[in-house]
Amino acid sequence: MNTNDPAFVQEVDASGLKCPLPILRAKKALAQMQADEVLRVITTDPGAVRDFDAFARQTGNTLLLQRDEGTRCVHYLKRRS
């Protein structure tokens, strides 16, 4: 985790899971969170960057940051208000 990363209240480790499982896990976690709270999701599926971008646009949640870390990608989603 970088010091510039958004503060998050919950994390989903979806490492090793293929689409659509990382999105489904994130959706379930977001449903249990309060408005404006941040979810951190860790993925290893190369298509996850595109998937989370589309998910954020379709659901109204804000994709704050996506960072490629080589073998994994970290996504930060802010729960819609």
C-alpha positions as CSV (number, residue, x, y, z in Angstrom):
1,M,0.0,0.0,0.0
2,N,1.3,3.4,-0.9
3,T,0.9,6.4,1.4
4,N,-1.0,8.3,-1.3
5,D,-3.7,5.5,-1.6
6,P,-7.2,6.4,-0.4
7,A,-8.1,5.3,3.1
8,F,-10.4,2.3,3.0
9,V,-12.8,0.7,5.5
10,Q,-13.1,-2.7,3.9
11,E,-11.0,-4.9,1.6
12,V,-11.8,-7.8,-0.8
13,D,-9.0,-10.0,-1.9
14,A,-10.2,-11.5,-5.2
15,S,-6.7,-12.8,-6.1
16,G,-7.0,-15.9,-8.3
17,L,-10.6,-15.2,-9.3
18,K,-11.7,-14.7,-12.8
19,C,-14.5,-12.4,-14.1
20,P,-17.2,-12.0,-13.0
21,L,-16.3,-13.1,-9.4
22,P,-14.2,-10.1,-8.4
23,I,-17.0,-7.8,-9.5
24,L,-19.6,-9.9,-7.6
25,R,-17.5,-9.9,-4.5
26,A,-17.0,-6.1,-4.7
27,K,-20.8,-5.6,-5.3
28,K,-21.6,-7.6,-2.2
29,A,-19.1,-5.7,-0.1
30,L,-20.3,-2.3,-1.3
31,A,-23.9,-3.3,-0.5
32,Q,-23.0,-3.6,3.2
33,M,-21.1,-0.3,3.3
34,Q,-22.2,3.2,4.1
35,A,-22.3,6.0,1.5
36,D,-18.9,7.5,0.7
37,E,-16.9,4.7,2.3
38,V,-14.1,3.2,0.3
39,L,-13.6,-0.4,-0.7
40,R,-10.2,-1.8,-1.7
41,V,-10.2,-4.7,-4.1
42,I,-7.2,-6.8,-5.0
43,T,-7.4,-8.7,-8.3
44,T,-5.1,-10.8,-10.5
45,D,-7.4,-11.2,-13.5
46,P,-5.9,-9.0,-16.4
47,G,-9.4,-8.0,-17.4
48,A,-10.3,-6.6,-14.0
49,V,-9.1,-3.0,-14.8
50,R,-11.6,-2.8,-17.7
51,D,-14.3,-4.6,-15.6
52,F,-14.0,-2.3,-12.6
53,D,-14.1,0.8,-14.8
54,A,-17.3,-0.4,-16.4
55,F,-18.8,-1.5,-13.1
56,A,-18.2,1.9,-11.6
57,R,-19.8,3.7,-14.5
58,Q,-22.9,1.4,-14.5
59,T,-23.5,1.5,-10.7
60,G,-22.7,5.1,-9.9
61,N,-19.9,4.2,-7.5
62,T,-16.7,6.2,-7.9
63,L,-13.5,4.5,-9.1
64,L,-10.9,6.5,-7.2
65,L,-7.8,4.6,-8.2
66,Q,-6.6,1.6,-10.0
67,R,-2.9,0.6,-9.7
68,D,-1.1,-2.2,-11.5
69,E,1.4,-3.9,-9.3
70,G,2.7,-6.4,-11.8
71,T,1.0,-9.7,-10.9
72,R,-2.0,-7.9,-9.3
73,C,-4.0,-4.8,-9.5
74,V,-5.5,-2.8,-6.7
75,H,-8.8,-0.9,-7.1
76,Y,-10.4,1.7,-4.8
77,L,-14.1,2.2,-5.1
78,K,-16.1,4.8,-3.2
79,R,-19.7,3.8,-2.4
80,R,-22.2,6.0,-4.0
81,S,-24.1,8.5,-1.9
